Amino acid sequence: MANNPQSPNGNNDPAGSTQMFRAFVDEGTRQPQTTAATSGGGPRVGVIVGVIAAVVIVAAVAWLALV
């Protein structure tokens, strides 16, 4: 039997769907990388602010306990 790109039902070859899926996955993996590159360290700033807030709260609680 010859390698026919269409099945007897007239549907496309599954390999074509695989290629479309790979293109979809590649497109999806490119988008978050550009988003992360343009954010400029947003998550890092949030962690730093959280740590500073925690230190201030602990210092305030310690000061109130000593007074």
PDBQT receptor file of N, H, CA, C and O in Angstrom, charges set to zero:
ATOM      1  N   MET A   1       0.838  -1.183   0.000  1.00  0.00    +0.000 N 
ATOM      2  CA  MET A   1       0.000   0.000   0.000  1.00  0.00    +0.000 C 
ATOM      3  C   MET A   1       0.881   1.244   0.000  1.00  0.00    +0.000 C 
ATOM      4  O   MET A   1       1.868   1.308   0.733  1.00  0.00    +0.000 OA
ATOM      5  N   ALA A   2       0.539   2.200  -0.792  1.00  0.00    +0.000 N 
ATOM      6  H   ALA A   2      -0.263   2.149  -1.387  1.00  0.00    +0.000 HD
ATOM      7  CA  ALA A   2       1.329   3.424  -0.905  1.00  0.00    +0.000 C 
ATOM      8  C   ALA A   2       1.112   4.309   0.308  1.00  0.00    +0.000 C 
ATOM      9  O   ALA A   2       0.083   4.231   0.978  1.00  0.00    +0.000 OA
ATOM     10  N   ASN A   3       2.100   5.152   0.579  1.00  0.00    +0.000 N 
ATOM     11  H   ASN A   3       2.936   5.215   0.034  1.00  0.00    +0.000 HD
ATOM     12  CA  ASN A   3       2.002   6.083   1.698  1.00  0.00    +0.000 C 
ATOM     13  C   ASN A   3       1.093   7.235   1.284  1.00  0.00    +0.000 C 
ATOM     14  O   ASN A   3       1.545   8.203   0.673  1.00  0.00    +0.000 OA
ATOM     15  N   ASN A   4      -0.163   7.126   1.611  1.00  0.00    +0.000 N 
ATOM     16  H   ASN A   4      -0.531   6.340   2.107  1.00  0.00    +0.000 HD
ATOM     17  CA  ASN A   4      -1.163   8.102   1.198  1.00  0.00    +0.000 C 
ATOM     18  C   ASN A   4      -1.407   9.082   2.346  1.00  0.00    +0.000 C 
ATOM     19  O   ASN A   4      -1.701   8.645   3.458  1.00  0.00    +0.000 OA
ATOM     20  N   PRO A   5      -1.295  10.407   2.109  1.00  0.00    +0.000 N 
ATOM     21  CA  PRO A   5      -1.467  11.370   3.192  1.00  0.00    +0.000 C 
ATOM     22  C   PRO A   5      -2.904  11.451   3.717  1.00  0.00    +0.000 C 
ATOM     23  O   PRO A   5      -3.142  12.049   4.766  1.00  0.00    +0.000 OA
ATOM     24  N   GLN A   6      -3.877  10.848   2.989  1.00  0.00    +0.000 N 
ATOM     25  H   GLN A   6      -3.683  10.362   2.137  1.00  0.00    +0.000 HD
ATOM     26  CA  GLN A   6      -5.249  10.895   3.460  1.00  0.00    +0.000 C 
ATOM     27  C   GLN A   6      -5.739   9.493   3.770  1.00  0.00    +0.000 C 
ATOM     28  O   GLN A   6      -5.389   8.535   3.081  1.00  0.00    +0.000 OA
ATOM     29  N   SER A   7      -6.548   9.379   4.806  1.00  0.00    +0.000 N 
ATOM     30  H   SER A   7      -6.833  10.158   5.366  1.00  0.00    +0.000 HD
ATOM     31  CA  SER A   7      -7.121   8.091   5.155  1.00  0.00    +0.000 C 
ATOM     32  C   SER A   7      -8.285   7.798   4.222  1.00  0.00    +0.000 C 
ATOM     33  O   SER A   7      -8.705   8.684   3.478  1.00  0.00    +0.000 OA
ATOM     34  N   PRO A   8      -8.818   6.579   4.240  1.00  0.00    +0.000 N 
ATOM     35  CA  PRO A   8      -9.945   6.256   3.367  1.00  0.00    +0.000 C 
ATOM     36  C   PRO A   8     -11.179   7.129   3.629  1.00  0.00    +0.000 C 
ATOM     37  O   PRO A   8     -12.009   7.294   2.735  1.00  0.00    +0.000 OA
ATOM     38  N   ASN A   9     -11.309   7.677   4.813  1.00  0.00    +0.000 N 
ATOM     39  H   ASN A   9     -10.634   7.542   5.539  1.00  0.00    +0.000 HD
ATOM     40  CA  ASN A   9     -12.451   8.533   5.131  1.00  0.00    +0.000 C 
ATOM     41  C   ASN A   9     -12.287   9.944   4.590  1.00  0.00    +0.000 C 
ATOM     42  O   ASN A   9     -13.226  10.737   4.650  1.00  0.00    +0.000 OA
ATOM     43  N   GLY A  10     -11.122  10.269   4.067  1.00  0.00    +0.000 N 
ATOM     44  H   GLY A  10     -10.359   9.624   4.019  1.00  0.00    +0.000 HD
ATOM     45  CA  GLY A  10     -10.879  11.611   3.552  1.00  0.00    +0.000 C 
ATOM     46  C   GLY A  10     -10.337  12.556   4.608  1.00  0.00    +0.000 C 
ATOM     47  O   GLY A  10     -10.144  13.738   4.321  1.00  0.00    +0.000 OA
ATOM     48  N   ASN A  11     -10.084  12.078   5.821  1.00  0.00    +0.000 N 
ATOM     49  H   ASN A  11     -10.241  11.118   6.054  1.00  0.00    +0.000 HD
ATOM     50  CA  ASN A  11      -9.510  12.927   6.864  1.00  0.00    +0.000 C 
ATOM     51  C   ASN A  11      -8.030  13.132   6.622  1.00  0.00    +0.000 C 
ATOM     52  O   ASN A  11      -7.395  12.359   5.905  1.00  0.00    +0.000 OA
ATOM     53  N   ASN A  12      -7.488  14.167   7.218  1.00  0.00    +0.000 N 
ATOM     54  H   ASN A  12      -8.003  14.795   7.801  1.00  0.00    +0.000 HD
ATOM     55  CA  ASN A  12      -6.059  14.437   7.069  1.00  0.00    +0.000 C 
ATOM     56  C   ASN A  12      -5.230  13.392   7.787  1.00  0.00    +0.000 C 
ATOM     57  O   ASN A  12      -5.701  12.701   8.690  1.00  0.00    +0.000 OA
ATOM     58  N   ASP A  13      -4.006  13.300   7.369  1.00  0.00    +0.000 N 
ATOM     59  H   ASP A  13      -3.622  13.861   6.635  1.00  0.00    +0.000 HD
ATOM     60  CA  ASP A  13      -3.054  12.380   7.991  1.00  0.00    +0.000 C 
ATOM     61  C   ASP A  13      -2.809  12.810   9.435  1.00  0.00    +0.000 C 
ATOM     62  O   ASP A  13      -2.660  14.006   9.687  1.00  0.00    +0.000 OA
ATOM     63  N   PRO A  14      -2.760  11.880  10.395  1.00  0.00    +0.000 N 
ATOM     64  CA  PRO A  14      -2.481  12.248  11.782  1.00  0.00    +0.000 C 
ATOM     65  C   PRO A  14      -1.151  12.967  11.955  1.00  0.00    +0.000 C 
ATOM     66  O   PRO A  14      -0.988  13.751  12.890  1.00  0.00    +0.000 OA
ATOM     67  N   ALA A  15      -0.204  12.709  11.070  1.00  0.00    +0.000 N 
ATOM     68  H   ALA A  15      -0.336  12.072  10.311  1.00  0.00    +0.000 HD
ATOM     69  CA  ALA A  15       1.080  13.408  11.176  1.00  0.00    +0.000 C 
ATOM     70  C   ALA A  15       0.897  14.903  10.972  1.00  0.00    +0.000 C 
ATOM     71  O   ALA A  15       1.620  15.699  11.570  1.00  0.00    +0.000 OA
ATOM     72  N   GLY A  16      -0.046  15.292  10.148  1.00  0.00    +0.000 N 
ATOM     73  H   GLY A  16      -0.633  14.645   9.662  1.00  0.00    +0.000 HD
ATOM     74  CA  GLY A  16      -0.336  16.704   9.958  1.00  0.00    +0.000 C 
ATOM     75  C   GLY A  16      -0.866  17.323  11.239  1.00  0.00    +0.000 C 
ATOM     76  O   GLY A  16      -0.519  18.455  11.575  1.00  0.00    +0.000 OA
ATOM     77  N   SER A  17      -1.703  16.590  11.954  1.00  0.00    +0.000 N 
ATOM     78  H   SER A  17      -1.986  15.670  11.681  1.00  0.00    +0.000 HD
ATOM     79  CA  SER A  17      -2.213  17.080  13.231  1.00  0.00    +0.000 C 
ATOM     80  C   SER A  17      -1.085  17.198  14.242  1.00  0.00    +0.000 C 
ATOM     81  O   SER A  17      -1.058  18.128  15.048  1.00  0.00    +0.000 OA
ATOM     82  N   THR A  18      -0.152  16.252  14.197  1.00  0.00    +0.000 N 
ATOM     83  H   THR A  18      -0.173  15.497  13.543  1.00  0.00    +0.000 HD
ATOM     84  CA  THR A  18       0.993  16.299  15.104  1.00  0.00    +0.000 C 
ATOM     85  C   THR A  18       1.831  17.539  14.829  1.00  0.00    +0.000 C 
ATOM     86  O   THR A  18       2.293  18.205  15.755  1.00  0.00    +0.000 OA
ATOM     87  N   GLN A  19       2.022  17.842  13.549  1.00  0.00    +0.000 N 
ATOM     88  H   GLN A  19       1.647  17.301  12.797  1.00  0.00    +0.000 HD
ATOM     89  CA  GLN A  19       2.799  19.032  13.212  1.00  0.00    +0.000 C 
ATOM     90  C   GLN A  19       2.082  20.295  13.673  1.00  0.00    +0.000 C 
ATOM     91  O   GLN A  19       2.720  21.234  14.150  1.00  0.00    +0.000 OA
ATOM     92  N   MET A  20       0.767  20.322  13.532  1.00  0.00    +0.000 N 
ATOM     93  H   MET A  20       0.249  19.560  13.144  1.00  0.00    +0.000 HD
ATOM     94  CA  MET A  20       0.014  21.484  13.998  1.00  0.00    +0.000 C 
ATOM     95  C   MET A  20       0.088  21.594  15.522  1.00  0.00    +0.000 C 
ATOM     96  O   MET A  20       0.186  22.696  16.063  1.00  0.00    +0.000 OA
ATOM     97  N   PHE A  21       0.040  20.449  16.215  1.00  0.00    +0.000 N 
ATOM     98  H   PHE A  21      -0.040  19.554  15.776  1.00  0.00    +0.000 HD
ATOM     99  CA  PHE A  21       0.145  20.467  17.669  1.00  0.00    +0.000 C 
ATOM    100  C   PHE A  21       1.516  20.964  18.109  1.00  0.00    +0.000 C 
ATOM    101  O   PHE A  21       1.623  21.755  19.046  1.00  0.00    +0.000 OA
ATOM    102  N   ARG A  22       2.555  20.505  17.439  1.00  0.00    +0.000 N 
ATOM    103  H   ARG A  22       2.469  19.863  16.678  1.00  0.00    +0.000 HD
ATOM    104  CA  ARG A  22       3.903  20.968  17.792  1.00  0.00    +0.000 C 
ATOM    105  C   ARG A  22       4.042  22.466  17.576  1.00  0.00    +0.000 C 
ATOM    106  O   ARG A  22       4.674  23.158  18.375  1.00  0.00    +0.000 OA
ATOM    107  N   ALA A  23       3.449  22.970  16.490  1.00  0.00    +0.000 N 
ATOM    108  H   ALA A  23       2.936  22.408  15.842  1.00  0.00    +0.000 HD
ATOM    109  CA  ALA A  23       3.495  24.415  16.253  1.00  0.00    +0.000 C 
ATOM    110  C   ALA A  23       2.742  25.153  17.352  1.00  0.00    +0.000 C 
ATOM    111  O   ALA A  23       3.172  26.218  17.795  1.00  0.00    +0.000 OA
ATOM    112  N   PHE A  24       1.610  24.586  17.794  1.00  0.00    +0.000 N 
ATOM    113  H   PHE A  24       1.260  23.722  17.434  1.00  0.00    +0.000 HD
ATOM    114  CA  PHE A  24       0.839  25.190  18.877  1.00  0.00    +0.000 C 
ATOM    115  C   PHE A  24       1.643  25.209  20.171  1.00  0.00    +0.000 C 
ATOM    116  O   PHE A  24       1.656  26.217  20.878  1.00  0.00    +0.000 OA
ATOM    117  N   VAL A  25       2.312  24.105  20.486  1.00  0.00    +0.000 N 
ATOM    118  H   VAL A  25       2.301  23.287  19.912  1.00  0.00    +0.000 HD
ATOM    119  CA  VAL A  25       3.110  24.023  21.708  1.00  0.00    +0.000 C 
ATOM    120  C   VAL A  25       4.278  24.993  21.635  1.00  0.00    +0.000 C 
ATOM    121  O   VAL A  25       4.582  25.676  22.613  1.00  0.00    +0.000 OA
ATOM    122  N   ASP A  26       4.941  25.057  20.472  1.00  0.00    +0.000 N 
ATOM    123  H   ASP A  26       4.694  24.502  19.677  1.00  0.00    +0.000 HD
ATOM    124  CA  ASP A  26       6.054  25.988  20.327  1.00  0.00    +0.000 C 
ATOM    125  C   ASP A  26       5.575  27.431  20.477  1.00  0.00    +0.000 C 
ATOM    126  O   ASP A  26       6.277  28.260  21.057  1.00  0.00    +0.000 OA
ATOM    127  N   GLU A  27       4.405  27.731  19.965  1.00  0.00    +0.000 N 
ATOM    128  H   GLU A  27       3.835  27.058  19.494  1.00  0.00    +0.000 HD
ATOM    129  CA  GLU A  27       3.858  29.076  20.090  1.00  0.00    +0.000 C 
ATOM    130  C   GLU A  27       3.538  29.387  21.544  1.00  0.00    +0.000 C 
ATOM    131  O   GLU A  27       3.743  30.516  21.989  1.00  0.00    +0.000 OA
ATOM    132  N   GLY A  28       3.044  28.414  22.286  1.00  0.00    +0.000 N 
ATOM    133  H   GLY A  28       2.878  27.496  21.924  1.00  0.00    +0.000 HD
ATOM    134  CA  GLY A  28       2.714  28.605  23.692  1.00  0.00    +0.000 C 
ATOM    135  C   GLY A  28       3.945  28.773  24.553  1.00  0.00    +0.000 C 
ATOM    136  O   GLY A  28       3.908  29.511  25.537  1.00  0.00    +0.000 OA
ATOM    137  N   THR A  29       5.045  28.104  24.207  1.00  0.00    +0.000 N 
ATOM    138  H   THR A  29       5.075  27.504  23.407  1.00  0.00    +0.000 HD
ATOM    139  CA  THR A  29       6.253  28.223  25.017  1.00  0.00    +0.000 C 
ATOM    140  C   THR A  29       6.974  29.531  24.749  1.00  0.00    +0.000 C 
ATOM    141  O   THR A  29       7.708  30.014  25.611  1.00  0.00    +0.000 OA
ATOM    142  N   ARG A  30       6.786  30.114  23.581  1.00  0.00    +0.000 N 
ATOM    143  H   ARG A  30       6.189  29.722  22.880  1.00  0.00    +0.000 HD
ATOM    144  CA  ARG A  30       7.437  31.384  23.298  1.00  0.00    +0.000 C 
ATOM    145  C   ARG A  30       6.767  32.535  24.030  1.00  0.00    +0.000 C 
ATOM    146  O   ARG A  30       7.451  33.472  24.443  1.00  0.00    +0.000 OA
ATOM    147  N   GLN A  31       5.464  32.494  24.203  1.00  0.00    +0.000 N 
ATOM    148  H   GLN A  31       4.908  31.733  23.867  1.00  0.00    +0.000 HD
ATOM    149  CA  GLN A  31       4.746  33.613  24.798  1.00  0.00    +0.000 C 
ATOM    150  C   GLN A  31       5.140  33.886  26.246  1.00  0.00    +0.000 C 
ATOM    151  O   GLN A  31       5.400  35.044  26.573  1.00  0.00    +0.000 OA
ATOM    152  N   PRO A  32       5.203  32.876  27.150  1.00  0.00    +0.000 N 
ATOM    153  CA  PRO A  32       5.600  33.188  28.529  1.00  0.00    +0.000 C 
ATOM    154  C   PRO A  32       7.025  33.711  28.641  1.00  0.00    +0.000 C 
ATOM    155  O   PRO A  32       7.321  34.502  29.537  1.00  0.00    +0.000 OA
ATOM    156  N   GLN A  33       7.908  33.283  27.750  1.00  0.00    +0.000 N 
ATOM    157  H   GLN A  33       7.668  32.640  27.023  1.00  0.00    +0.000 HD
ATOM    158  CA  GLN A  33       9.278  33.764  27.822  1.00  0.00    +0.000 C 
ATOM    159  C   GLN A  33       9.342  35.256  27.533  1.00  0.00    +0.000 C 
ATOM    160  O   GLN A  33      10.087  35.981  28.193  1.00  0.00    +0.000 OA
ATOM    161  N   THR A  34       8.577  35.722  26.562  1.00  0.00    +0.000 N 
ATOM    162  H   THR A  34       7.973  35.133  26.026  1.00  0.00    +0.000 HD
ATOM    163  CA  THR A  34       8.597  37.152  26.274  1.00  0.00    +0.000 C 
ATOM    164  C   THR A  34       7.925  37.923  27.391  1.00  0.00    +0.000 C 
ATOM    165  O   THR A  34       8.335  39.042  27.698  1.00  0.00    +0.000 OA
ATOM    166  N   THR A  35       6.895  37.349  28.008  1.00  0.00    +0.000 N 
ATOM    167  H   THR A  35       6.562  36.440  27.758  1.00  0.00    +0.000 HD
ATOM    168  CA  THR A  35       6.221  38.021  29.108  1.00  0.00    +0.000 C 
ATOM    169  C   THR A  35       7.146  38.127  30.315  1.00  0.00    +0.000 C 
ATOM    170  O   THR A  35       7.197  39.168  30.970  1.00  0.00    +0.000 OA
ATOM    171  N   ALA A  36       7.877  37.053  30.610  1.00  0.00    +0.000 N 
ATOM    172  H   ALA A  36       7.835  36.207  30.078  1.00  0.00    +0.000 HD
ATOM    173  CA  ALA A  36       8.785  37.067  31.749  1.00  0.00    +0.000 C 
ATOM    174  C   ALA A  36       9.944  38.034  31.508  1.00  0.00    +0.000 C 
ATOM    175  O   ALA A  36      10.431  38.670  32.443  1.00  0.00    +0.000 OA
ATOM    176  N   ALA A  37      10.379  38.140  30.266  1.00  0.00    +0.000 N 
ATOM    177  H   ALA A  37       9.984  37.624  29.507  1.00  0.00    +0.000 HD
ATOM    178  CA  ALA A  37      11.502  39.015  29.963  1.00  0.00    +0.000 C 
ATOM    179  C   ALA A  37      11.108  40.485  30.101  1.00  0.00    +0.000 C 
ATOM    180  O   ALA A  37      11.945  41.320  30.448  1.00  0.00    +0.000 OA
ATOM    181  N   THR A  38       9.848  40.805  29.835  1.00  0.00    +0.000 N 
ATOM    182  H   THR A  38       9.169  40.127  29.554  1.00  0.00    +0.000 HD
ATOM    183  CA  THR A  38       9.437  42.196  29.906  1.00  0.00    +0.000 C 
ATOM    184  C   THR A  38       8.961  42.593  31.294  1.00  0.00    +0.000 C 
ATOM    185  O   THR A  38       8.764  43.780  31.554  1.00  0.00    +0.000 OA
ATOM    186  N   SER A  39       8.770  41.619  32.203  1.00  0.00    +0.000 N 
ATOM    187  H   SER A  39       8.931  40.655  31.992  1.00  0.00    +0.000 HD
ATOM    188  CA  SER A  39       8.257  41.961  33.532  1.00  0.00    +0.000 C 
ATOM    189  C   SER A  39       9.315  42.678  34.370  1.00  0.00    +0.000 C 
ATOM    190  O   SER A  39       8.955  43.454  35.255  1.00  0.00    +0.000 OA
ATOM    191  N   GLY A  40      10.599  42.447  34.125  1.00  0.00    +0.000 N 
ATOM    192  H   GLY A  40      10.891  41.816  33.407  1.00  0.00    +0.000 HD
ATOM    193  CA  GLY A  40      11.653  43.178  34.817  1.00  0.00    +0.000 C 
ATOM    194  C   GLY A  40      11.852  42.767  36.264  1.00  0.00    +0.000 C 
ATOM    195  O   GLY A  40      12.257  43.595  37.080  1.00  0.00    +0.000 OA
ATOM    196  N   GLY A  41      11.582  41.522  36.607  1.00  0.00    +0.000 N 
ATOM    197  H   GLY A  41      11.253  40.849  35.944  1.00  0.00    +0.000 HD
ATOM    198  CA  GLY A  41      11.823  41.048  37.960  1.00  0.00    +0.000 C 
ATOM    199  C   GLY A  41      10.684  41.315  38.908  1.00  0.00    +0.000 C 
ATOM    200  O   GLY A  41      10.921  41.546  40.094  1.00  0.00    +0.000 OA
ATOM    201  N   GLY A  42       9.468  41.294  38.439  1.00  0.00    +0.000 N 
ATOM    202  H   GLY A  42       9.275  41.106  37.476  1.00  0.00    +0.000 HD
ATOM    203  CA  GLY A  42       8.300  41.530  39.268  1.00  0.00    +0.000 C 
ATOM    204  C   GLY A  42       8.194  40.593  40.457  1.00  0.00    +0.000 C 
ATOM    205  O   GLY A  42       7.988  41.070  41.573  1.00  0.00    +0.000 OA
ATOM    206  N   PRO A  43       8.324  39.291  40.279  1.00  0.00    +0.000 N 
ATOM    207  CA  PRO A  43       8.218  38.374  41.419  1.00  0.00    +0.000 C 
ATOM    208  C   PRO A  43       9.308  38.615  42.461  1.00  0.00    +0.000 C 
ATOM    209  O   PRO A  43       9.063  38.448  43.656  1.00  0.00    +0.000 OA
ATOM    210  N   ARG A  44      10.482  38.997  42.036  1.00  0.00    +0.000 N 
ATOM    211  H   ARG A  44      10.682  39.133  41.066  1.00  0.00    +0.000 HD
ATOM    212  CA  ARG A  44      11.579  39.243  42.977  1.00  0.00    +0.000 C 
ATOM    213  C   ARG A  44      11.261  40.445  43.865  1.00  0.00    +0.000 C 
ATOM    214  O   ARG A  44      11.553  40.435  45.061  1.00  0.00    +0.000 OA
ATOM    215  N   VAL A  45      10.668  41.466  43.281  1.00  0.00    +0.000 N 
ATOM    216  H   VAL A  45      10.430  41.474  42.310  1.00  0.00    +0.000 HD
ATOM    217  CA  VAL A  45      10.313  42.656  44.055  1.00  0.00    +0.000 C 
ATOM    218  C   VAL A  45       9.269  42.285  45.104  1.00  0.00    +0.000 C 
ATOM    219  O   VAL A  45       9.338  42.763  46.236  1.00  0.00    +0.000 OA
ATOM    220  N   GLY A  46       8.312  41.447  44.745  1.00  0.00    +0.000 N 
ATOM    221  H   GLY A  46       8.256  41.059  43.825  1.00  0.00    +0.000 HD
ATOM    222  CA  GLY A  46       7.289  41.020  45.691  1.00  0.00    +0.000 C 
ATOM    223  C   GLY A  46       7.869  40.249  46.863  1.00  0.00    +0.000 C 
ATOM    224  O   GLY A  46       7.433  40.424  48.001  1.00  0.00    +0.000 OA
ATOM    225  N   VAL A  47       8.850  39.398  46.595  1.00  0.00    +0.000 N 
ATOM    226  H   VAL A  47       9.205  39.256  45.670  1.00  0.00    +0.000 HD
ATOM    227  CA  VAL A  47       9.488  38.629  47.666  1.00  0.00    +0.000 C 
ATOM    228  C   VAL A  47      10.256  39.561  48.595  1.00  0.00    +0.000 C 
ATOM    229  O   VAL A  47      10.200  39.405  49.814  1.00  0.00    +0.000 OA
ATOM    230  N   ILE A  48      10.963  40.515  48.037  1.00  0.00    +0.000 N 
ATOM    231  H   ILE A  48      11.009  40.642  47.046  1.00  0.00    +0.000 HD
ATOM    232  CA  ILE A  48      11.743  41.459  48.852  1.00  0.00    +0.000 C 
ATOM    233  C   ILE A  48      10.811  42.278  49.745  1.00  0.00    +0.000 C 
ATOM    234  O   ILE A  48      11.084  42.461  50.931  1.00  0.00    +0.000 OA
ATOM    235  N   VAL A  49       9.721  42.764  49.178  1.00  0.00    +0.000 N 
ATOM    236  H   VAL A  49       9.499  42.616  48.215  1.00  0.00    +0.000 HD
ATOM    237  CA  VAL A  49       8.766  43.554  49.970  1.00  0.00    +0.000 C 
ATOM    238  C   VAL A  49       8.156  42.691  51.063  1.00  0.00    +0.000 C 
ATOM    239  O   VAL A  49       7.965  43.163  52.184  1.00  0.00    +0.000 OA
ATOM    240  N   GLY A  50       7.848  41.437  50.759  1.00  0.00    +0.000 N 
ATOM    241  H   GLY A  50       8.003  41.054  49.849  1.00  0.00    +0.000 HD
ATOM    242  CA  GLY A  50       7.295  40.534  51.764  1.00  0.00    +0.000 C 
ATOM    243  C   GLY A  50       8.251  40.269  52.910  1.00  0.00    +0.000 C 
ATOM    244  O   GLY A  50       7.839  40.234  54.070  1.00  0.00    +0.000 OA
ATOM    245  N   VAL A  51       9.524  40.083  52.595  1.00  0.00    +0.000 N 
ATOM    246  H   VAL A  51       9.859  40.112  51.654  1.00  0.00    +0.000 HD
ATOM    247  CA  VAL A  51      10.529  39.840  53.635  1.00  0.00    +0.000 C 
ATOM    248  C   VAL A  51      10.698  41.077  54.511  1.00  0.00    +0.000 C 
ATOM    249  O   VAL A  51      10.789  40.967  55.734  1.00  0.00    +0.000 OA
ATOM    250  N   ILE A  52      10.740  42.239  53.894  1.00  0.00    +0.000 N 
ATOM    251  H   ILE A  52      10.666  42.329  52.901  1.00  0.00    +0.000 HD
ATOM    252  CA  ILE A  52      10.877  43.477  54.667  1.00  0.00    +0.000 C 
ATOM    253  C   ILE A  52       9.664  43.668  55.575  1.00  0.00    +0.000 C 
ATOM    254  O   ILE A  52       9.812  44.060  56.732  1.00  0.00    +0.000 OA
ATOM    255  N   ALA A  53       8.470  43.394  55.060  1.00  0.00    +0.000 N 
ATOM    256  H   ALA A  53       8.349  43.076  54.120  1.00  0.00    +0.000 HD
ATOM    257  CA  ALA A  53       7.260  43.528  55.876  1.00  0.00    +0.000 C 
ATOM    258  C   ALA A  53       7.291  42.553  57.051  1.00  0.00    +0.000 C 
ATOM    259  O   ALA A  53       6.903  42.911  58.163  1.00  0.00    +0.000 OA
ATOM    260  N   ALA A  54       7.744  41.333  56.814  1.00  0.00    +0.000 N 
ATOM    261  H   ALA A  54       8.059  41.042  55.911  1.00  0.00    +0.000 HD
ATOM    262  CA  ALA A  54       7.828  40.342  57.894  1.00  0.00    +0.000 C 
ATOM    263  C   ALA A  54       8.820  40.787  58.968  1.00  0.00    +0.000 C 
ATOM    264  O   ALA A  54       8.550  40.637  60.159  1.00  0.00    +0.000 OA
ATOM    265  N   VAL A  55       9.961  41.330  58.555  1.00  0.00    +0.000 N 
ATOM    266  H   VAL A  55      10.180  41.451  57.587  1.00  0.00    +0.000 HD
ATOM    267  CA  VAL A  55      10.966  41.800  59.524  1.00  0.00    +0.000 C 
ATOM    268  C   VAL A  55      10.409  42.957  60.350  1.00  0.00    +0.000 C 
ATOM    269  O   VAL A  55      10.636  43.021  61.559  1.00  0.00    +0.000 OA
ATOM    270  N   VAL A  56       9.687  43.863  59.712  1.00  0.00    +0.000 N 
ATOM    271  H   VAL A  56       9.503  43.811  58.731  1.00  0.00    +0.000 HD
ATOM    272  CA  VAL A  56       9.097  45.000  60.434  1.00  0.00    +0.000 C 
ATOM    273  C   VAL A  56       8.058  44.505  61.434  1.00  0.00    +0.000 C 
ATOM    274  O   VAL A  56       8.007  44.998  62.560  1.00  0.00    +0.000 OA
ATOM    275  N   ILE A  57       7.240  43.550  61.045  1.00  0.00    +0.000 N 
ATOM    276  H   ILE A  57       7.282  43.150  60.129  1.00  0.00    +0.000 HD
ATOM    277  CA  ILE A  57       6.218  43.024  61.954  1.00  0.00    +0.000 C 
ATOM    278  C   ILE A  57       6.861  42.322  63.140  1.00  0.00    +0.000 C 
ATOM    279  O   ILE A  57       6.447  42.525  64.281  1.00  0.00    +0.000 OA
ATOM    280  N   VAL A  58       7.869  41.498  62.881  1.00  0.00    +0.000 N 
ATOM    281  H   VAL A  58       8.205  41.333  61.955  1.00  0.00    +0.000 HD
ATOM    282  CA  VAL A  58       8.557  40.805  63.979  1.00  0.00    +0.000 C 
ATOM    283  C   VAL A  58       9.229  41.811  64.905  1.00  0.00    +0.000 C 
ATOM    284  O   VAL A  58       9.194  41.643  66.124  1.00  0.00    +0.000 OA
ATOM    285  N   ALA A  59       9.836  42.850  64.349  1.00  0.00    +0.000 N 
ATOM    286  H   ALA A  59       9.864  42.987  63.359  1.00  0.00    +0.000 HD
ATOM    287  CA  ALA A  59      10.482  43.868  65.176  1.00  0.00    +0.000 C 
ATOM    288  C   ALA A  59       9.445  44.613  66.011  1.00  0.00    +0.000 C 
ATOM    289  O   ALA A  59       9.700  44.916  67.176  1.00  0.00    +0.000 OA
ATOM    290  N   ALA A  60       8.283  44.912  65.439  1.00  0.00    +0.000 N 
ATOM    291  H   ALA A  60       8.076  44.666  64.493  1.00  0.00    +0.000 HD
ATOM    292  CA  ALA A  60       7.239  45.610  66.187  1.00  0.00    +0.000 C 
ATOM    293  C   ALA A  60       6.708  44.740  67.320  1.00  0.00    +0.000 C 
ATOM    294  O   ALA A  60       6.480  45.239  68.421  1.00  0.00    +0.000 OA
ATOM    295  N   VAL A  61       6.508  43.447  67.069  1.00  0.00    +0.000 N 
ATOM    296  H   VAL A  61       6.693  43.042  66.174  1.00  0.00    +0.000 HD
ATOM    297  CA  VAL A  61       6.035  42.556  68.097  1.00  0.00    +0.000 C 
ATOM    298  C   VAL A  61       7.085  42.422  69.207  1.00  0.00    +0.000 C 
ATOM    299  O   VAL A  61       6.738  42.415  70.388  1.00  0.00    +0.000 OA
ATOM    300  N   ALA A  62       8.351  42.317  68.837  1.00  0.00    +0.000 N 
ATOM    301  H   ALA A  62       8.633  42.322  67.878  1.00  0.00    +0.000 HD
ATOM    302  CA  ALA A  62       9.416  42.217  69.851  1.00  0.00    +0.000 C 
ATOM    303  C   ALA A  62       9.494  43.495  70.675  1.00  0.00    +0.000 C 
ATOM    304  O   ALA A  62       9.687  43.428  71.888  1.00  0.00    +0.000 OA
ATOM    305  N   TRP A  63       9.349  44.652  70.046  1.00  0.00    +0.000 N 
ATOM    306  H   TRP A  63       9.191  44.706  69.060  1.00  0.00    +0.000 HD
ATOM    307  CA  TRP A  63       9.394  45.922  70.771  1.00  0.00    +0.000 C 
ATOM    308  C   TRP A  63       8.223  46.033  71.744  1.00  0.00    +0.000 C 
ATOM    309  O   TRP A  63       8.396  46.481  72.878  1.00  0.00    +0.000 OA
ATOM    310  N   LEU A  64       7.027  45.624  71.302  1.00  0.00    +0.000 N 
ATOM    311  H   LEU A  64       6.886  45.260  70.382  1.00  0.00    +0.000 HD
ATOM    312  CA  LEU A  64       5.862  45.661  72.186  1.00  0.00    +0.000 C 
ATOM    313  C   LEU A  64       5.999  44.682  73.338  1.00  0.00    +0.000 C 
ATOM    314  O   LEU A  64       5.494  44.947  74.429  1.00  0.00    +0.000 OA
ATOM    315  N   ALA A  65       6.662  43.571  73.126  1.00  0.00    +0.000 N 
ATOM    316  H   ALA A  65       7.073  43.356  72.240  1.00  0.00    +0.000 HD
ATOM    317  CA  ALA A  65       6.856  42.586  74.205  1.00  0.00    +0.000 C 
ATOM    318  C   ALA A  65       7.834  43.101  75.237  1.00  0.00    +0.000 C 
ATOM    319  O   ALA A  65       7.714  42.763  76.414  1.00  0.00    +0.000 OA
ATOM    320  N   LEU A  66       8.792  43.903  74.835  1.00  0.00    +0.000 N 
ATOM    321  H   LEU A  66       8.890  44.178  73.878  1.00  0.00    +0.000 HD
ATOM    322  CA  LEU A  66       9.781  44.426  75.769  1.00  0.00    +0.000 C 
ATOM    323  C   LEU A  66       9.312  45.671  76.513  1.00  0.00    +0.000 C 
ATOM    324  O   LEU A  66       9.856  45.988  77.571  1.00  0.00    +0.000 OA
ATOM    325  N   VAL A  67       8.345  46.364  76.003  1.00  0.00    +0.000 N 
ATOM    326  H   VAL A  67       7.903  46.105  75.143  1.00  0.00    +0.000 HD
ATOM    327  CA  VAL A  67       7.885  47.620  76.614  1.00  0.00    +0.000 C 
ATOM    328  C   VAL A  67       6.922  47.348  77.734  1.00  0.00    +0.000 C 
ATOM    329  O   VAL A  67       6.430  48.284  78.366  1.00  0.00    +0.000 OA
TER     330      VAL A  67
